Amino acid sequence: MNKIETSISEISTKDKVSLVSFTVVEETLEMISLGVSEDLAVGSRVCVGVKASNIILARSKVSGVSITNQIEVKVTALTKGSVLCSVKFTFEGVTWESIVTQKSADLMHLHVGDTVVALIKSSDLSIVEVL
């Protein structure tokens, strides 16, 4: 699981569904949650995470889609297999990983040093630890 420490910058709740925003240096990430612990509030320090298989990569930011978490990242390593490719990248000094098909990596012409956009659905992001 990819993880990063951050703080909650906003919580909006309606009908027991919450939209939680996190500030990570200059980026804002959003998470949808069914019920947020009453112990959490704006300013709470947390560790958020996302599975490697839930991170989509694109060459540039995408408009007209329902994915609000679109983060420019730099590719630091590629491990190519016969079916899958592990793409490691840095996000605010932390190394994360995306697992894509080898075919997708080839179609994107991915190379170490490339800048790409990591796309994360708000329903795929989660709080893994309260700090």
Secondary structure as a PSIPRED ss2 file (coil, helix, strand):
# PSIPRED VFORMAT (PSIPRED V4.0)

   1 M C   1.000  0.000  0.000
   2 N E   0.000  0.000  1.000
   3 K E   0.000  0.000  1.000
   4 I E   0.000  0.000  1.000
   5 E E   0.000  0.000  1.000
   6 T E   0.000  0.000  1.000
   7 S E   0.000  0.000  1.000
   8 I E   0.000  0.000  1.000
   9 S E   0.000  0.000  1.000
  10 E E   0.000  0.000  1.000
  11 I E   0.000  0.000  1.000
  12 S E   0.000  0.000  1.000
  13 T E   0.000  0.000  1.000
  14 K E   0.000  0.000  1.000
  15 D C   1.000  0.000  0.000
  16 K C   1.000  0.000  0.000
  17 V E   0.000  0.000  1.000
  18 S E   0.000  0.000  1.000
  19 L E   0.000  0.000  1.000
  20 V E   0.000  0.000  1.000
  21 S E   0.000  0.000  1.000
  22 F E   0.000  0.000  1.000
  23 T E   0.000  0.000  1.000
  24 V E   0.000  0.000  1.000
  25 V C   1.000  0.000  0.000
  26 E C   1.000  0.000  0.000
  27 E E   0.000  0.000  1.000
  28 T E   0.000  0.000  1.000
  29 L E   0.000  0.000  1.000
  30 E E   0.000  0.000  1.000
  31 M E   0.000  0.000  1.000
  32 I E   0.000  0.000  1.000
  33 S E   0.000  0.000  1.000
  34 L E   0.000  0.000  1.000
  35 G C   1.000  0.000  0.000
  36 V C   1.000  0.000  0.000
  37 S C   1.000  0.000  0.000
  38 E C   1.000  0.000  0.000
  39 D C   1.000  0.000  0.000
  40 L C   1.000  0.000  0.000
  41 A C   1.000  0.000  0.000
  42 V C   1.000  0.000  0.000
  43 G C   1.000  0.000  0.000
  44 S C   1.000  0.000  0.000
  45 R E   0.000  0.000  1.000
  46 V E   0.000  0.000  1.000
  47 C E   0.000  0.000  1.000
  48 V E   0.000  0.000  1.000
  49 G E   0.000  0.000  1.000
  50 V E   0.000  0.000  1.000
  51 K C   1.000  0.000  0.000
  52 A H   0.000  1.000  0.000
  53 S H   0.000  1.000  0.000
  54 N H   0.000  1.000  0.000
  55 I C   1.000  0.000  0.000
  56 I E   0.000  0.000  1.000
  57 L E   0.000  0.000  1.000
  58 A E   0.000  0.000  1.000
  59 R C   1.000  0.000  0.000
  60 S C   1.000  0.000  0.000
  61 K C   1.000  0.000  0.000
  62 V C   1.000  0.000  0.000
  63 S C   1.000  0.000  0.000
  64 G C   1.000  0.000  0.000
  65 V C   1.000  0.000  0.000
  66 S C   1.000  0.000  0.000
  67 I C   1.000  0.000  0.000
  68 T C   1.000  0.000  0.000
  69 N E   0.000  0.000  1.000
  70 Q E   0.000  0.000  1.000
  71 I E   0.000  0.000  1.000
  72 E E   0.000  0.000  1.000
  73 V E   0.000  0.000  1.000
  74 K E   0.000  0.000  1.000
  75 V E   0.000  0.000  1.000
  76 T E   0.000  0.000  1.000
  77 A E   0.000  0.000  1.000
  78 L E   0.000  0.000  1.000
  79 T E   0.000  0.000  1.000
  80 K E   0.000  0.000  1.000
  81 G C   1.000  0.000  0.000
  82 S C   1.000  0.000  0.000
  83 V C   1.000  0.000  0.000
  84 L E   0.000  0.000  1.000
  85 C E   0.000  0.000  1.000
  86 S E   0.000  0.000  1.000
  87 V E   0.000  0.000  1.000
  88 K E   0.000  0.000  1.000
  89 F E   0.000  0.000  1.000
  90 T E   0.000  0.000  1.000
  91 F E   0.000  0.000  1.000
  92 E C   1.000  0.000  0.000
  93 G C   1.000  0.000  0.000
  94 V E   0.000  0.000  1.000
  95 T E   0.000  0.000  1.000
  96 W E   0.000  0.000  1.000
  97 E E   0.000  0.000  1.000
  98 S E   0.000  0.000  1.000
  99 I E   0.000  0.000  1.000
 100 V E   0.000  0.000  1.000
 101 T E   0.000  0.000  1.000
 102 Q H   0.000  1.000  0.000
 103 K H   0.000  1.000  0.000
 104 S H   0.000  1.000  0.000
 105 A H   0.000  1.000  0.000
 106 D H   0.000  1.000  0.000
 107 L H   0.000  1.000  0.000
 108 M H   0.000  1.000  0.000
 109 H C   1.000  0.000  0.000
 110 L C   1.000  0.000  0.000
 111 H C   1.000  0.000  0.000
 112 V C   1.000  0.000  0.000
 113 G C   1.000  0.000  0.000
 114 D C   1.000  0.000  0.000
 115 T E   0.000  0.000  1.000
 116 V E   0.000  0.000  1.000
 117 V E   0.000  0.000  1.000
 118 A E   0.000  0.000  1.000
 119 L E   0.000  0.000  1.000
 120 I E   0.000  0.000  1.000
 121 K C   1.000  0.000  0.000
 122 S C   1.000  0.000  0.000
 123 S C   1.000  0.000  0.000
 124 D C   1.000  0.000  0.000
 125 L C   1.000  0.000  0.000
 126 S E   0.000  0.000  1.000
 127 I E   0.000  0.000  1.000
 128 V E   0.000  0.000  1.000
 129 E E   0.000  0.000  1.000
 130 V E   0.000  0.000  1.000
 131 L C   1.000  0.000  0.000
